[in-house]
Amino acid sequence: MPIAFWCVLVAGLMPVLTVAVAKAGSRGYDNHDPRAWLERQSGRARRADMAHRNHFEAFPFFAAAVLIASHLAAPQARIDELAIAFIVIRVLYTICYLTDRATLRTLFWTVGQLTVIGIFLLPVFVH
């Protein structure tokens, strides 16, 4: 299986990992109403929840780009390289979110989006 497909799996798990950080870092977690409980959090727990939500938002575009580029026979090595780059960038994005480095976080978010666009466009520009 191509490395890029494994990266889709990792990207799919990122929301779970970041919400675990939000839940673990706070007291009184309410499993009866977890979303309302998360809304009331602040600091690192709140930022982890926001990263969790953003990972869900980023996932469909990334997964679709990988599948489309693969389906259209873009060079697999390039897809893999960009997919790995996306995962590394998203990890750095998450670290910046958790440590409250907003400007750097936005930079990583932007580079991550450009990476996905690069994956999506590989079949057009690379033969």
Secondary structure, 3 states (H helix, E strand, C coil): CCHHHHHHHHHHHHHHHHHHHHHHCCCCCCCCCHHHHHHCCCHHHHHHHHHHHHHHHHHHHHHHHHHHHHHCCCCHHHHHHHHHHHHHHHHHHHHHHHCCCHHHHHHHHHHHHHHHHHHHHHHHHCC
